[in-house]
Every structure is written in C-alpha cells, then in structure tokens.
Amino acid sequence: MLIVVVRMAKIDQLRSVFGAIPPYLLLVVVAGYAAGQLLSSFKWFTIARSAGISASYPAALRAYFIGMYLNCFGLGTIGGDVARGLLIGAEDGKKSVALASVVADRLHGLAVLSGIGAIAALCFGLHALDEWLVLTLVSIGAGIVVGWFIGPPLLLKVLPQHNRIRSQLELLTGAFPRTPQVLTKITIISAMFHLLQISLHIVMAKAVGVEVPLPLLLVTVPFINILATLPVSWNGLGVRERAYVFFLVPSVLQPEHAVAFGAMWLLAVTVCSAIGGIVAVVTKDFDILKNIKAAEAKGAQATAQ
C-alpha cells in the first residue's frame, strides 16, 4: 500500500518536500509524541491501580515503553500489549487482571478518540466527509460505552453462582473502572493525549510548508489514527499514508505531503519505541518475560500430563 501511495507522488517533488523539512520541527514532532506516550502510560497506570495492581508508576512506565518496543520491533501490537501486561502484573501475580487493564486502556482510548472526531464533526461540520463515516465513529464510541457498563452485568446474570467462568469474569471486569472519579481522570488524560497527537499534525504541516485548519484535523485525524492502529501493517506503514491521501488530498495536501506526514510519524514512533528496547536491556526486563513464559509453559505441560 505504501508503494501505491509513493507512486501517486512525483519523485522530484517528494525529494524536494523531504529536503525542505527543518530538523528542529522533526525534533518537536518526536518530543511531542514522546510526551503523549507519558500521558498515555499514566492513564494506563491509573486504570491498573484501580484494578488492584500495586506496581509503581516507574514500573508501569517501564513496562509501557517495553511494550511499545515490542509493538514496533518484535511481536506486533497484540504481542507488545501482552508483554506490558505481564510485566506490570508479575510482582502481584495478577497477570490476568493486568492484561485486562491493557484491554480496558485500549478500548477507553478508542472510545475517547471516536468521541473527539464525532464532536468535532458536530461542531465544525463534516468537511466533505460522508455522514456514514461520522456515524461509524459514533457507533464505535457508543458501542464501547454500552459494553463497558452493561455487558459484564448481563453476562453475570446469565452465568450461575459459584461458576468458574463467572468468577474469572468478575475478576477481569474489575479492571474496567466505573467510578466517576477514575473515569473522569482517565478520560481527561486520554483527551489530552489525543488532542496532543492531533495538534502535532499542525507542526508536521508547517514542516512541509502547508497549512491545515485545526477543525479539519479534529474531524479527520481520529479516522486516520484508528485506521493506522489496525494490525494489518507494520506500525500502520502504508495505511496511515493512504488515509492521509483519502482524507486530506487534494483539499489541503498533495500526495508527497501525505508521504512526508507518514514518514515523520513513523520516525517519532520508531525513536520512542527504541527507548523501550534500551530500557529493557538496562533493567533486564526481557529476562523477566522469558521467565514468565517459561513458567507458563511448564504449567501447561503439567496440566496436560
């Protein structure tokens, strides 16, 4: 898909756009992306603590960046998320709850991002988008909210008392915070995170010498970020660029600008993810993951025998 996008751009113009990007603006994009990950890690930490995980924030931050490293360079999005859940839950022995906190973090973030896009479309107009796209955002956000509050109670009503599956479900759904205080806190943090990521597109636009109105970004970037997180390519490579083309070309960008946007975003993701690899080597957290997997493999063999 990336090849298709690159072929849409004129090579000479593409070379000119990349050559004109000021290095300091690249640093701003990378630093802004890193700041967003700090916000996101604190949100996940808040969810995990509300679920009874006793890990400190430095431990959660370490696990978060190691998960980012594995997302980028190793196991893919799902594998990296599993790794950070295992790391933060290893000390308490609450691996299932820790993994559930990662799922809660992902779903909550998706709901907030969908809400930002839907509210922006309502306030600023569709910006030539089809109504079904906005309805899709509304459906995603509403579906997560309904499932968050209504799904577990309905399942618990169906399952009999003292049922093993019911007990496990009660344990796991406890990782999905429902108190107003925690929900308000993580929603504010999540909104700040997503708005920061959207605002970074203004910096990227300045870097390539174009202007993109903030209202347009508020409407379109939620779609772009959702599509880019789908596990169909490495770090959204090709998918993100194609989404930029679909939503922003030719109204405000040219294809070469879309490719440059994707390259700057990929740079930020790669640099920040590499930090997790350095942290894992220094702290020897990779050894912890290996020990966890080895223990689980022995447990599985013992159960089979």
C-alpha positions as a Markdown table, in Angstrom:
| # | Residue | x | y | z |
|---|---|---|---|---|
| 1 | Met | 0.0 | 0.0 | 0.0 |
| 2 | Leu | 2.9 | 2.4 | 0.8 |
| 3 | Ile | 4.3 | 1.7 | -2.7 |
| 4 | Val | 0.9 | 2.7 | -4.2 |
| 5 | Val | 1.0 | 6.0 | -2.3 |
| 6 | Val | 4.6 | 6.8 | -3.2 |
| 7 | Arg | 3.8 | 6.1 | -6.8 |
| 8 | Met | 1.0 | 8.7 | -6.6 |
| 9 | Ala | 3.6 | 11.3 | -5.7 |
| 10 | Lys | 6.1 | 12.8 | -8.0 |
| 11 | Ile | 9.6 | 11.7 | -7.1 |
| 12 | Asp | 11.2 | 15.1 | -7.7 |
| 13 | Gln | 8.5 | 16.9 | -5.6 |
| 14 | Leu | 8.8 | 14.2 | -2.9 |
| 15 | Arg | 12.5 | 14.7 | -2.7 |
| 16 | Ser | 12.0 | 18.5 | -2.5 |
| 17 | Val | 9.5 | 18.2 | 0.3 |
| 18 | Phe | 11.7 | 15.9 | 2.4 |
| 19 | Gly | 14.7 | 18.1 | 1.8 |
| 20 | Ala | 12.9 | 21.2 | 3.0 |
| 21 | Ile | 11.8 | 19.8 | 6.3 |
| 22 | Pro | 13.5 | 21.7 | 9.2 |
| 23 | Pro | 15.3 | 19.3 | 11.6 |
| 24 | Tyr | 14.1 | 21.2 | 14.6 |
| 25 | Leu | 10.5 | 20.6 | 13.6 |
| 26 | Leu | 11.2 | 16.8 | 13.4 |
| 27 | Leu | 12.6 | 17.1 | 17.0 |
| 28 | Val | 9.3 | 18.8 | 18.0 |
| 29 | Val | 7.3 | 16.0 | 16.5 |
| 30 | Val | 9.4 | 13.3 | 18.2 |
| 31 | Ala | 9.3 | 15.2 | 21.6 |
| 32 | Gly | 5.6 | 15.8 | 21.3 |
| 33 | Tyr | 4.9 | 12.1 | 20.5 |
| 34 | Ala | 7.1 | 11.1 | 23.5 |
| 35 | Ala | 5.1 | 13.5 | 25.8 |
| 36 | Gly | 1.9 | 11.9 | 24.6 |
| 37 | Gln | 3.2 | 8.4 | 25.5 |
| 38 | Leu | 4.0 | 9.7 | 29.0 |
| 39 | Leu | 0.4 | 10.8 | 29.3 |
| 40 | Ser | -0.9 | 7.5 | 27.9 |
| 41 | Ser | 1.3 | 5.5 | 30.3 |
| 42 | Phe | 0.0 | 7.4 | 33.3 |
| 43 | Lys | -3.6 | 6.8 | 32.1 |
| 44 | Trp | -2.9 | 3.0 | 31.9 |
| 45 | Phe | -1.2 | 3.1 | 35.3 |
| 46 | Thr | -4.3 | 4.8 | 36.8 |
| 47 | Ile | -6.5 | 2.0 | 35.3 |
| 48 | Ala | -4.2 | -0.7 | 36.6 |
| 49 | Arg | -4.1 | 0.7 | 40.1 |
| 50 | Ser | -7.8 | 1.0 | 40.2 |
| 51 | Ala | -7.9 | -2.7 | 39.4 |
| 52 | Gly | -5.7 | -3.6 | 42.4 |
| 53 | Ile | -2.3 | -3.7 | 40.7 |
| 54 | Ser | 0.2 | -2.4 | 43.2 |
| 55 | Ala | 3.0 | -1.6 | 40.7 |
| 56 | Ser | 4.6 | 1.9 | 40.9 |
| 57 | Tyr | 4.3 | 4.4 | 38.1 |
| 58 | Pro | 8.0 | 4.0 | 37.2 |
| 59 | Ala | 7.4 | 0.2 | 36.8 |
| 60 | Ala | 4.3 | 0.9 | 34.7 |
| 61 | Leu | 6.2 | 3.4 | 32.6 |
| 62 | Arg | 9.0 | 0.9 | 32.0 |
| 63 | Ala | 6.5 | -1.8 | 31.0 |
| 64 | Tyr | 4.7 | 0.6 | 28.8 |
| 65 | Phe | 7.8 | 1.6 | 26.8 |
| 66 | Ile | 9.0 | -2.0 | 26.6 |
| 67 | Gly | 5.5 | -2.9 | 25.2 |
| 68 | Met | 6.0 | -0.1 | 22.6 |
| 69 | Tyr | 9.4 | -1.5 | 21.6 |
| 70 | Leu | 7.8 | -5.0 | 21.1 |
| 71 | Asn | 4.9 | -3.4 | 19.2 |
| 72 | Cys | 7.3 | -1.7 | 16.9 |
| 73 | Phe | 10.2 | -4.2 | 16.5 |
| 74 | Gly | 9.0 | -7.5 | 17.7 |
| 75 | Leu | 5.7 | -9.0 | 18.4 |
| 76 | Gly | 3.2 | -6.6 | 16.9 |
| 77 | Thr | 0.5 | -4.6 | 18.7 |
| 78 | Ile | -1.1 | -7.5 | 20.4 |
| 79 | Gly | 2.2 | -9.1 | 21.5 |
| 80 | Gly | 3.5 | -5.8 | 22.9 |
| 81 | Asp | 0.4 | -5.2 | 24.8 |
| 82 | Val | 0.5 | -8.7 | 26.3 |
| 83 | Ala | 4.1 | -8.1 | 27.3 |
| 84 | Arg | 3.4 | -4.9 | 29.2 |
| 85 | Gly | 0.5 | -6.6 | 31.0 |
| 86 | Leu | 2.7 | -9.5 | 32.0 |
| 87 | Leu | 5.4 | -7.2 | 33.3 |
| 88 | Ile | 3.2 | -5.0 | 35.4 |
| 89 | Gly | 1.3 | -8.0 | 36.8 |
| 90 | Ala | 4.3 | -10.2 | 37.5 |
| 91 | Glu | 5.0 | -8.8 | 41.0 |
| 92 | Asp | 1.5 | -9.3 | 42.3 |
| 93 | Gly | 0.8 | -12.5 | 40.4 |
| 94 | Lys | -2.2 | -10.8 | 38.9 |
| 95 | Lys | -1.3 | -11.3 | 35.2 |
| 96 | Ser | -4.9 | -11.8 | 34.1 |
| 97 | Val | -6.1 | -8.6 | 35.7 |
| 98 | Ala | -3.0 | -6.7 | 34.4 |
| 99 | Leu | -3.8 | -7.9 | 30.8 |
| 100 | Ala | -7.4 | -6.9 | 31.3 |
| 101 | Ser | -6.2 | -3.4 | 32.3 |
| 102 | Val | -4.4 | -3.2 | 28.9 |
| 103 | Val | -7.6 | -4.1 | 27.1 |
| 104 | Ala | -9.5 | -1.5 | 29.1 |
| 105 | Asp | -6.9 | 1.1 | 28.3 |
| 106 | Arg | -7.2 | 0.4 | 24.6 |
| 107 | Leu | -11.0 | 0.3 | 24.5 |
| 108 | His | -11.3 | 3.5 | 26.5 |
| 109 | Gly | -8.8 | 5.3 | 24.3 |
| 110 | Leu | -10.7 | 4.2 | 21.2 |
| 111 | Ala | -14.0 | 5.5 | 22.7 |
| 112 | Val | -12.4 | 8.9 | 23.6 |
| 113 | Leu | -10.8 | 9.2 | 20.1 |
| 114 | Ser | -14.1 | 8.4 | 18.4 |
| 115 | Gly | -15.9 | 10.9 | 20.6 |
| 116 | Ile | -13.4 | 13.7 | 19.7 |
| 117 | Gly | -14.0 | 13.0 | 16.0 |
| 118 | Ala | -17.8 | 12.9 | 16.3 |
| 119 | Ile | -18.0 | 16.0 | 18.5 |
| 120 | Ala | -15.7 | 17.9 | 16.1 |
| 121 | Ala | -17.8 | 16.9 | 13.1 |
| 122 | Leu | -20.9 | 18.1 | 15.0 |
| 123 | Cys | -19.3 | 21.4 | 15.9 |
| 124 | Phe | -17.3 | 22.2 | 12.8 |
| 125 | Gly | -19.1 | 20.3 | 10.1 |
| 126 | Leu | -18.3 | 17.2 | 8.1 |
| 127 | His | -15.7 | 18.8 | 5.9 |
| 128 | Ala | -17.0 | 16.9 | 2.9 |
| 129 | Leu | -16.9 | 13.6 | 4.7 |
| 130 | Asp | -19.7 | 11.2 | 4.1 |
| 131 | Glu | -22.2 | 11.0 | 7.0 |
| 132 | Trp | -21.7 | 7.3 | 7.4 |
| 133 | Leu | -18.1 | 7.9 | 8.4 |
| 134 | Val | -19.1 | 10.0 | 11.3 |
| 135 | Leu | -21.9 | 7.5 | 12.2 |
| 136 | Thr | -19.2 | 4.9 | 12.3 |
| 137 | Leu | -17.3 | 6.9 | 14.9 |
| 138 | Val | -20.4 | 7.4 | 16.9 |
| 139 | Ser | -21.2 | 3.7 | 16.8 |
| 140 | Ile | -17.7 | 2.7 | 17.9 |
| 141 | Gly | -17.8 | 5.1 | 20.9 |
| 142 | Ala | -21.3 | 4.3 | 21.9 |
| 143 | Gly | -20.7 | 0.5 | 21.5 |
| 144 | Ile | -17.7 | 0.7 | 23.8 |
| 145 | Val | -19.6 | 2.7 | 26.4 |
| 146 | Val | -22.6 | 0.5 | 26.4 |
| 147 | Gly | -20.5 | -2.7 | 26.5 |
| 148 | Trp | -18.3 | -1.2 | 29.3 |
| 149 | Phe | -21.2 | -0.6 | 31.7 |
| 150 | Ile | -23.9 | -3.1 | 30.5 |
| 151 | Gly | -22.1 | -6.0 | 29.0 |
| 152 | Pro | -20.5 | -7.5 | 32.2 |
| 153 | Pro | -23.7 | -7.3 | 34.3 |
| 154 | Leu | -25.7 | -9.0 | 31.6 |
| 155 | Leu | -23.1 | -11.8 | 31.3 |
| 156 | Leu | -23.0 | -12.2 | 35.1 |
| 157 | Lys | -26.8 | -12.6 | 35.2 |
| 158 | Val | -26.6 | -15.4 | 32.6 |
| 159 | Leu | -23.9 | -17.4 | 34.4 |
| 160 | Pro | -24.8 | -19.3 | 37.6 |
| 161 | Gln | -23.4 | -18.5 | 41.0 |
| 162 | His | -20.1 | -20.2 | 42.0 |
| 163 | Asn | -19.3 | -20.8 | 38.4 |
| 164 | Arg | -15.6 | -20.8 | 37.5 |
| 165 | Ile | -16.1 | -18.7 | 34.4 |
| 166 | Arg | -18.3 | -16.3 | 36.3 |
| 167 | Ser | -15.6 | -15.9 | 39.0 |
| 168 | Gln | -12.9 | -15.2 | 36.4 |
| 169 | Leu | -15.2 | -12.7 | 34.6 |
| 170 | Glu | -15.9 | -10.8 | 37.8 |
| 171 | Leu | -12.1 | -10.6 | 38.4 |
| 172 | Leu | -11.4 | -9.4 | 34.9 |
| 173 | Thr | -14.2 | -6.9 | 34.6 |
| 174 | Gly | -12.9 | -5.3 | 37.8 |
| 175 | Ala | -10.1 | -3.9 | 35.6 |
| 176 | Phe | -12.6 | -1.7 | 33.8 |
| 177 | Pro | -13.1 | 1.3 | 36.1 |
| 178 | Arg | -16.6 | 2.5 | 36.6 |
| 179 | Thr | -16.3 | 5.0 | 39.5 |
| 180 | Pro | -16.9 | 8.6 | 38.4 |
| 181 | Gln | -13.6 | 9.8 | 39.9 |
| 182 | Val | -11.4 | 7.3 | 38.0 |
| 183 | Leu | -13.4 | 7.6 | 34.8 |
| 184 | Thr | -13.2 | 11.4 | 34.8 |
| 185 | Lys | -9.5 | 11.3 | 35.5 |
| 186 | Ile | -8.6 | 8.8 | 32.7 |
| 187 | Thr | -11.0 | 10.5 | 30.2 |
| 188 | Ile | -9.3 | 13.9 | 30.8 |
| 189 | Ile | -5.9 | 12.3 | 30.4 |
| 190 | Ser | -7.0 | 10.4 | 27.2 |
| 191 | Ala | -8.5 | 13.6 | 25.7 |
| 192 | Met | -5.2 | 15.5 | 26.4 |
| 193 | Phe | -3.2 | 12.6 | 24.8 |
| 194 | His | -5.3 | 12.5 | 21.6 |
| 195 | Leu | -5.6 | 16.3 | 21.3 |
| 196 | Leu | -1.8 | 16.5 | 21.6 |
| 197 | Gln | -1.4 | 13.9 | 18.8 |
| 198 | Ile | -3.8 | 15.8 | 16.6 |
| 199 | Ser | -2.0 | 19.1 | 17.3 |
| 200 | Leu | 1.3 | 17.5 | 16.2 |
| 201 | His | -0.2 | 17.5 | 12.7 |
| 202 | Ile | -0.1 | 21.3 | 12.7 |
| 203 | Val | 3.7 | 21.0 | 13.3 |
| 204 | Met | 4.0 | 18.5 | 10.5 |
| 205 | Ala | 2.0 | 20.7 | 8.2 |
| 206 | Lys | 4.4 | 23.6 | 9.0 |
| 207 | Ala | 7.3 | 21.3 | 8.3 |
| 208 | Val | 6.2 | 20.6 | 4.8 |
| 209 | Gly | 5.1 | 24.2 | 4.1 |
| 210 | Val | 1.3 | 23.9 | 4.1 |
| 211 | Glu | -1.5 | 25.0 | 6.4 |
| 212 | Val | -4.2 | 22.6 | 7.7 |
| 213 | Pro | -7.0 | 24.1 | 9.7 |
| 214 | Leu | -7.3 | 22.6 | 13.2 |
| 215 | Pro | -11.1 | 21.9 | 12.8 |
| 216 | Leu | -10.3 | 19.8 | 9.8 |
| 217 | Leu | -7.7 | 17.9 | 11.8 |
| 218 | Leu | -10.1 | 17.3 | 14.7 |
| 219 | Val | -12.6 | 15.7 | 12.3 |
| 220 | Thr | -10.2 | 13.6 | 10.2 |
| 221 | Val | -7.2 | 12.6 | 12.3 |
| 222 | Pro | -9.4 | 10.3 | 14.6 |
| 223 | Phe | -10.2 | 8.3 | 11.5 |
| 224 | Ile | -6.6 | 8.3 | 10.4 |
| 225 | Asn | -5.3 | 7.2 | 13.8 |
| 226 | Ile | -7.9 | 4.4 | 14.2 |
| 227 | Leu | -7.1 | 3.0 | 10.7 |
| 228 | Ala | -3.3 | 3.2 | 11.4 |
| 229 | Thr | -3.6 | 1.2 | 14.6 |
| 230 | Leu | -5.3 | -1.8 | 12.8 |
| 231 | Pro | -2.9 | -4.8 | 12.9 |
| 232 | Val | -2.7 | -5.0 | 9.1 |
| 233 | Ser | 0.8 | -3.5 | 8.6 |
| 234 | Trp | 4.0 | -2.7 | 10.4 |
| 235 | Asn | 3.2 | 0.4 | 12.6 |
| 236 | Gly | 0.5 | 1.4 | 10.1 |
| 237 | Leu | 3.0 | 1.8 | 7.3 |
| 238 | Gly | 1.2 | 2.4 | 4.1 |
| 239 | Val | -2.2 | 2.5 | 5.9 |
| 240 | Arg | -1.6 | 5.9 | 7.5 |
| 241 | Glu | -0.3 | 7.4 | 4.3 |
| 242 | Arg | -3.2 | 6.1 | 2.3 |
| 243 | Ala | -5.6 | 7.5 | 5.0 |
| 244 | Tyr | -3.9 | 10.9 | 4.7 |
| 245 | Val | -4.4 | 10.8 | 1.0 |
| 246 | Phe | -8.1 | 9.8 | 1.3 |
| 247 | Phe | -9.0 | 12.4 | 3.9 |
| 248 | Leu | -6.7 | 15.4 | 3.1 |
| 249 | Val | -5.7 | 15.1 | -0.6 |
| 250 | Pro | -6.3 | 17.2 | -2.6 |
| 251 | Ser | -8.2 | 19.6 | -0.3 |
| 252 | Val | -5.2 | 20.7 | 1.7 |
| 253 | Leu | -2.3 | 18.3 | 0.9 |
| 254 | Gln | -0.6 | 16.8 | -2.1 |
| 255 | Pro | 0.4 | 13.1 | -2.2 |
| 256 | Glu | 4.0 | 13.9 | -1.4 |
| 257 | His | 2.9 | 15.8 | 1.7 |
| 258 | Ala | 0.9 | 12.7 | 2.8 |
| 259 | Val | 4.0 | 10.6 | 2.4 |
| 260 | Ala | 6.1 | 13.1 | 4.4 |
| 261 | Phe | 3.4 | 13.1 | 7.1 |
| 262 | Gly | 3.6 | 9.4 | 7.4 |
| 263 | Ala | 7.4 | 9.4 | 7.4 |
| 264 | Met | 7.6 | 11.9 | 10.2 |
| 265 | Trp | 5.0 | 10.0 | 12.3 |
| 266 | Leu | 6.9 | 6.7 | 11.7 |
| 267 | Leu | 10.2 | 8.4 | 12.8 |
| 268 | Ala | 8.5 | 9.5 | 16.1 |
| 269 | Val | 7.1 | 6.1 | 16.7 |
| 270 | Thr | 10.4 | 4.3 | 16.0 |
| 271 | Val | 12.5 | 6.6 | 18.1 |
| 272 | Cys | 10.2 | 6.4 | 21.1 |
| 273 | Ser | 9.8 | 2.7 | 20.7 |
| 274 | Ala | 13.6 | 2.2 | 20.6 |
| 275 | Ile | 13.7 | 3.8 | 24.1 |
| 276 | Gly | 11.8 | 0.8 | 25.4 |
| 277 | Gly | 14.4 | -1.6 | 24.0 |
| 278 | Ile | 17.2 | 0.3 | 25.7 |
| 279 | Val | 15.2 | 0.3 | 29.0 |
| 280 | Ala | 14.6 | -3.5 | 28.7 |
| 281 | Val | 18.3 | -4.2 | 28.2 |
| 282 | Val | 19.3 | -2.0 | 31.1 |
| 283 | Thr | 16.7 | -3.3 | 33.5 |
| 284 | Lys | 16.8 | -6.9 | 32.2 |
| 285 | Asp | 13.0 | -7.0 | 31.9 |
| 286 | Phe | 13.4 | -9.2 | 28.8 |
| 287 | Asp | 14.7 | -11.9 | 31.3 |
| 288 | Ile | 11.5 | -11.4 | 33.4 |
| 289 | Leu | 9.4 | -12.0 | 30.3 |
| 290 | Lys | 11.4 | -15.1 | 29.4 |
| 291 | Asn | 11.0 | -16.5 | 33.0 |
| 292 | Ile | 7.2 | -15.8 | 32.9 |
| 293 | Lys | 6.8 | -17.6 | 29.6 |
| 294 | Ala | 9.0 | -20.5 | 30.8 |
| 295 | Ala | 6.8 | -20.9 | 33.9 |
| 296 | Glu | 3.6 | -20.8 | 31.9 |
| 297 | Ala | 5.0 | -23.4 | 29.5 |
| 298 | Lys | 5.9 | -25.7 | 32.5 |
| 299 | Gly | 2.4 | -25.1 | 33.9 |
| 300 | Ala | 0.8 | -26.0 | 30.6 |
| 301 | Gln | 2.9 | -29.2 | 30.4 |
| 302 | Ala | 2.0 | -30.2 | 34.0 |
| 303 | Thr | -1.7 | -29.7 | 33.3 |
| 304 | Ala | -1.5 | -31.8 | 30.1 |
| 305 | Gln | 0.2 | -34.6 | 32.0 |
